[in-house]
């Protein structure tokens, strides 16, 4: 915290809720950065992930201090953060190193749509922006309800295979599976969505995907460009409805695989758009 924020007398005299909470934040992943910008609290951010693309200006304004599984610990320490925000057990080693340097670390582990909203509420509260946070959250929730309602008019819900990686095949995580459902599709591998780690969602035999006959295939290859022509050329996949009808689409990982605002806005909107297009042509 700032010197003033560390003085409880100054806090007692202040009516500004933003005087509470961390004043110098390092974000180890993109979603807290995007959310803090949406809350109008970007001034607090002193370091970001090198994978951050949302909002675009963050890359120009903030120093990059981490990847996903690694971080520049010395550089983070030099920034004198009063809070570092990360995501999941995969960043546990980074968190442990920073804690040993006496730095406060908050690790969120959101894996579902409800948990994403919970993370956003908690972070808004941390920076004294509960009112604005709840306004934005309410708008996102209402849009999800509107999309879900619109999907009820589909002639038939398409079977959807969402591929997070191609070698080996990895099916989608819980929040993506939920968003597919909200957008109007049925995840072909709902039993795998509950697995929090990618290794738990591996589909060893690609013919199992063929057998489930997806009508639409979405690819989001964790930052690597999705290649629909390679999917269509897989041995035995010529019979898959999505391949026969050329329903192979990319959704960028920054739009759907970050468990934050992007997935709840642009990500689900693109899912819904493609599903509506499929319904118009093939439903």
Order of alpha helices (4+ residues) and beta strands (2+ residues): alpha-alpha-beta-alpha-beta-alpha-beta-alpha-beta-alpha-beta-alpha-alpha-beta-beta-alpha-beta-alpha-beta-alpha-beta-alpha-alpha-beta-alpha-alpha
